[in-house]
Each structure stands twice: as structure tokens, then as C-alpha cells.
Amino acid sequence: MLWKQIIRRLFVRNDGVEFFQEVFLSLGGHLHEGQEVNRIIPVHSNLVNVQTNKEIYSCHSVILTCGPWINKVLKPLNSKLPIKVRCA
């Protein structure tokens, strides 16, 4: 039943982003939109600080959705991910 609802929301109503935001919020997540991330600061293995143009957040993990800019974001952390370009 849940999969039918997901497919309907994603493909019929074309509001996939909003759907996943609703699910994220319903599970206790927080969205902070309109903020520019300036720094990601690993404090220790269980804590990360994220400095934005408005505030500093402390959390256990961070999900980055930077697309092709991921390595630019990770550069100050001396990290790099392999990126492959695929053509359909």
C-alpha cells in the first residue's frame, strides 16, 4: 500500500521533493531552507558542526546533496569522492 502511495505521489502528482520532505519531517527531521552552508566542521566521530550564514548546527551526521559540486564542498575537509559522468 505504501509503495502505491509513493509511486502515485512521485509520478502522477509530480511532487516527489515535497513528498520526501513530508516524510522526513514526520520522522522528526528538521529543514533549514534558504541558508548557505559556509563550513562543515568534524568535531569528533559522533559530532559534526555545520556553520551557515545564519547559525551553527551540531548534529551526528550530515547529508550532502551537492551534485557535481560535492568535491568543492568537501575540499576544506581534505576529502574527495570519485565522480563519474553518465550519459543516458
Backbone as a chain_set.jsonl record, in Angstrom:
{"seq": "MLWKQIIRRLFVRNDGVEFFQEVFLSLGGHLHEGQEVNRIIPVHSNLVNVQTNKEIYSCHSVILTCGPWINKVLKPLNSKLPIKVRCA", "coords": {"N": [[0.821, -1.197, 0.0], [1.905, 1.275, 0.834], [3.921, 1.621, -1.093], [2.402, 2.005, -3.424], [1.264, 4.476, -2.836], [3.583, 6.049, -2.73], [4.538, 5.838, -5.395], [2.364, 6.975, -6.759], [2.452, 9.618, -5.739], [4.997, 10.428, -6.606], [5.06, 10.111, -9.422], [2.558, 10.574, -10.596], [1.39, 12.865, -9.391], [3.631, 14.389, -9.398], [5.158, 15.576, -7.321], [7.508, 14.876, -5.944], [9.734, 15.831, -4.392], [8.503, 17.365, -2.371], [7.02, 15.354, -1.177], [9.013, 13.65, -0.037], [10.108, 15.481, 1.732], [7.955, 15.84, 3.48], [7.792, 13.246, 4.596], [10.321, 13.092, 5.816], [10.091, 15.184, 7.722], [7.956, 14.15, 9.218], [9.204, 12.085, 10.479], [10.676, 13.315, 12.378], [12.675, 14.953, 11.442], [14.428, 18.013, 10.564], [14.128, 20.876, 8.54], [16.097, 23.393, 7.144], [15.81, 25.845, 5.28], [17.018, 28.064, 2.687], [19.492, 28.812, 3.659], [22.922, 29.358, 3.482], [25.532, 27.08, 3.402], [28.502, 27.466, 5.016], [30.704, 26.25, 6.254], [31.726, 22.935, 7.103], [32.348, 21.215, 9.926], [34.064, 18.704, 11.325], [33.822, 17.502, 14.571], [34.258, 15.346, 16.34], [34.166, 11.734, 16.091], [31.421, 11.317, 16.418], [30.134, 13.753, 16.144], [29.268, 16.611, 14.299], [29.7, 19.926, 13.255], [27.828, 22.336, 11.54], [28.233, 25.205, 9.873], [26.337, 27.907, 8.939], [25.166, 30.75, 7.023], [23.53, 31.865, 8.869], [23.489, 30.496, 11.325], [25.025, 28.106, 13.64], [24.941, 24.659, 13.531], [24.775, 21.643, 15.377], [25.264, 18.208, 14.919], [24.778, 14.624, 14.465], [25.207, 13.488, 12.016], [25.506, 14.347, 8.515], [23.783, 15.011, 5.538], [24.734, 15.442, 2.331], [23.745, 17.059, -0.569], [24.913, 17.923, -3.051], [25.415, 17.456, -5.678], [27.333, 17.752, -8.658], [29.085, 19.488, -7.423], [30.111, 18.448, -5.137], [32.806, 17.75, -4.437], [34.002, 20.254, -4.242], [32.741, 21.23, -1.991], [33.667, 19.397, -0.125], [36.399, 19.836, -0.118], [37.692, 21.579, 1.887], [37.75, 19.75, 3.963], [39.646, 17.988, 3.304], [38.823, 15.841, 1.752], [37.653, 13.703, -0.878], [35.43, 12.568, -3.347], [34.929, 9.989, -5.75], [33.721, 10.869, -8.916], [31.576, 10.089, -11.524], [30.601, 10.717, -14.825], [27.626, 10.077, -16.427], [25.986, 9.197, -19.354], [22.752, 9.059, -20.632]], "CA": [[0.0, 0.0, 0.0], [2.767, 2.442, 0.913], [4.594, 1.79, -2.376], [1.451, 2.598, -4.368], [1.161, 5.891, -2.486], [4.834, 6.689, -3.138], [4.548, 5.922, -6.858], [1.349, 7.956, -7.148], [2.933, 10.962, -5.409], [6.178, 10.768, -7.385], [4.907, 10.112, -10.869], [1.27, 11.101, -11.04], [1.235, 14.24, -8.922], [4.89, 15.083, -9.688], [5.622, 16.369, -6.179], [8.412, 13.98, -5.229], [10.535, 16.522, -3.371], [7.621, 17.701, -1.252], [6.657, 14.108, -0.504], [10.114, 13.215, 0.817], [10.212, 16.445, 2.82], [6.896, 15.498, 4.443], [8.195, 12.026, 5.298], [11.448, 13.473, 6.663], [9.566, 15.944, 8.857], [7.122, 13.276, 10.053], [10.107, 11.225, 11.241], [11.397, 14.126, 13.353], [13.734, 15.736, 10.811], [14.288, 19.477, 10.515], [14.592, 21.518, 7.317], [16.534, 24.771, 7.314], [15.935, 26.289, 3.9], [17.459, 29.433, 2.458], [20.723, 29.086, 4.387], [24.123, 28.959, 2.77], [26.496, 26.373, 4.242], [29.836, 28.05, 4.889], [31.718, 25.294, 6.703], [31.357, 21.677, 7.767], [33.46, 21.052, 10.867], [34.009, 17.481, 12.131], [34.287, 17.738, 15.938], [34.804, 14.018, 16.623], [33.499, 10.712, 15.271], [29.96, 11.35, 16.609], [29.599, 15.108, 16.144], [29.642, 17.499, 13.191], [29.114, 21.261, 13.283], [27.574, 22.913, 10.226], [28.123, 26.661, 10.001], [25.641, 28.538, 7.819], [25.198, 32.207, 7.093], [22.622, 32.309, 9.929], [23.599, 29.788, 12.601], [25.858, 26.903, 13.673], [24.163, 23.5, 13.958], [25.527, 20.458, 15.773], [24.487, 17.012, 14.585], [25.533, 13.369, 14.418], [25.552, 13.195, 10.63], [25.095, 15.348, 7.543], [23.518, 14.508, 4.198], [25.087, 16.457, 1.347], [23.107, 16.857, -1.872], [25.578, 18.981, -3.806], [25.589, 17.089, -7.075], [28.713, 17.808, -9.149], [29.89, 20.4, -6.597], [30.422, 17.767, -3.876], [34.227, 17.83, -4.083], [34.29, 21.634, -3.823], [32.26, 21.323, -0.612], [34.494, 18.544, 0.724], [37.812, 20.214, -0.191], [38.253, 22.016, 3.177], [37.866, 18.605, 4.87], [40.641, 17.107, 2.692], [38.127, 14.649, 1.292], [37.248, 13.741, -2.277], [34.669, 11.399, -3.786], [35.018, 9.778, -7.198], [32.513, 11.246, -9.618], [31.527, 9.612, -12.896], [29.56, 11.295, -15.642], [26.926, 9.049, -17.203], [25.047, 9.679, -20.377], [21.644, 8.106, -20.797]], "C": [[0.864, 1.26, 0.0], [3.459, 2.686, -0.425], [3.671, 2.395, -3.419], [1.304, 4.09, -4.11], [2.41, 6.642, -2.94], [4.86, 6.877, -4.652], [3.546, 6.956, -7.342], [1.848, 9.378, -6.903], [4.091, 11.375, -6.306], [5.884, 10.973, -8.863], [3.595, 10.7, -11.365], [1.145, 12.564, -10.656], [2.494, 15.072, -9.139], [5.315, 16.019, -8.557], [6.55, 15.545, -5.297], [9.202, 14.646, -4.131], [9.685, 16.829, -2.148], [7.229, 16.453, -0.465], [7.765, 13.673, 0.444], [10.364, 14.2, 1.952], [9.174, 16.154, 3.891], [7.271, 14.273, 5.258], [9.329, 12.338, 6.269], [10.981, 14.209, 7.905], [8.74, 15.069, 9.789], [7.966, 12.341, 10.909], [10.976, 12.018, 12.219], [12.535, 14.945, 12.767], [13.421, 17.22, 10.83], [14.845, 19.981, 9.194], [14.951, 22.966, 7.631], [16.826, 25.307, 5.916], [16.436, 27.725, 3.828], [18.706, 29.811, 3.236], [21.902, 28.55, 3.578], [25.077, 28.273, 3.746], [27.875, 26.949, 3.97], [30.942, 27.083, 5.252], [31.058, 24.062, 7.281], [32.564, 21.305, 8.617], [33.288, 19.747, 11.653], [34.592, 17.765, 13.519], [34.951, 16.466, 16.461], [33.946, 13.013, 15.873], [31.973, 10.736, 15.372], [29.35, 12.735, 16.487], [30.17, 15.931, 14.989], [28.965, 18.842, 13.429], [28.971, 21.752, 11.85], [27.336, 24.401, 10.427], [27.454, 27.207, 8.742], [25.773, 30.05, 7.945], [24.283, 32.748, 8.197], [22.911, 31.705, 11.297], [24.636, 28.672, 12.493], [25.016, 25.776, 14.255], [25.118, 22.38, 14.336], [24.659, 19.239, 15.512], [25.407, 15.786, 14.553], [25.954, 13.012, 13.002], [24.979, 14.279, 9.731], [24.858, 14.65, 6.216], [23.786, 15.654, 3.227], [24.445, 16.108, 0.007], [23.61, 17.93, -2.836], [25.717, 18.673, -5.293], [27.054, 17.197, -7.473], [29.625, 18.726, -8.342], [30.369, 19.742, -5.308], [31.893, 17.908, -3.485], [34.657, 19.238, -3.711], [33.869, 21.822, -2.366], [33.174, 20.551, 0.324], [35.964, 18.959, 0.778], [38.386, 20.701, 1.144], [38.417, 20.881, 4.193], [38.932, 17.615, 4.389], [40.029, 15.78, 2.277], [37.742, 14.829, -0.168], [36.52, 12.444, -2.601], [34.848, 11.227, -5.284], [33.681, 10.096, -7.853], [32.618, 10.753, -11.055], [30.361, 10.288, -13.609], [28.951, 10.191, -16.472], [25.994, 9.724, -18.2], [23.983, 8.616, -20.588], [21.524, 7.668, -22.229]], "O": [[0.592, 2.203, -0.744], [3.576, 3.834, -0.854], [4.11, 3.218, -4.223], [1.229, 4.881, -5.05], [2.31, 7.746, -3.475], [5.174, 7.965, -5.135], [3.851, 7.736, -8.245], [1.689, 10.247, -7.759], [4.173, 12.53, -6.724], [6.402, 11.902, -9.483], [3.545, 11.268, -12.456], [0.831, 13.407, -11.496], [2.452, 16.301, -9.075], [5.781, 17.13, -8.811], [6.406, 15.514, -4.075], [9.334, 14.089, -3.042], [10.103, 16.579, -1.017], [7.121, 16.491, 0.76], [7.498, 13.359, 1.604], [10.791, 13.793, 3.033], [9.479, 16.213, 5.083], [7.092, 14.258, 6.475], [9.302, 11.897, 7.418], [11.416, 13.902, 9.015], [8.809, 15.221, 11.008], [7.506, 11.857, 11.944], [11.9, 11.469, 12.819], [13.289, 15.571, 13.512], [12.287, 17.627, 11.083], [15.921, 19.556, 8.772], [14.198, 23.672, 8.302], [17.956, 25.229, 5.434], [16.297, 28.497, 4.777], [18.962, 30.994, 3.457], [21.869, 27.432, 3.064], [25.393, 28.827, 4.799], [28.359, 26.925, 2.838], [32.004, 27.089, 4.629], [29.979, 24.13, 7.868], [33.663, 21.105, 8.1], [32.453, 19.684, 12.555], [35.731, 18.218, 13.63], [36.073, 16.507, 16.965], [33.08, 13.407, 15.093], [31.298, 10.217, 14.483], [28.148, 12.887, 16.708], [31.376, 15.944, 14.74], [27.783, 18.889, 13.77], [29.887, 21.601, 11.041], [26.365, 24.807, 11.066], [27.936, 27.001, 7.628], [26.415, 30.556, 8.865], [24.259, 33.954, 8.44], [22.615, 32.321, 12.321], [25.076, 28.331, 11.395], [24.445, 25.914, 15.337], [26.15, 22.19, 13.691], [23.472, 19.228, 15.838], [26.631, 15.899, 14.608], [26.947, 12.312, 12.806], [24.087, 15.03, 10.128], [25.645, 13.793, 5.814], [23.144, 16.702, 3.295], [24.59, 14.99, -0.486], [22.837, 18.731, -3.361], [26.097, 19.543, -6.077], [27.931, 16.781, -6.716], [30.835, 18.733, -8.568], [30.972, 20.409, -4.467], [32.197, 18.161, -2.319], [35.596, 19.401, -2.932], [34.559, 22.493, -1.598], [33.432, 20.993, 1.444], [36.703, 18.479, 1.637], [39.481, 20.275, 1.511], [39.143, 21.032, 5.175], [39.108, 16.547, 4.975], [40.644, 14.725, 2.431], [37.533, 15.947, -0.639], [36.936, 11.363, -2.186], [34.912, 12.214, -6.015], [32.633, 9.642, -7.394], [33.629, 10.973, -11.722], [29.269, 10.41, -13.056], [29.664, 9.45, -17.148], [25.313, 10.701, -17.887], [24.283, 7.428, -20.709], [20.649, 6.868, -22.559]]}, "num_chains": 1, "name": "protein.A"}
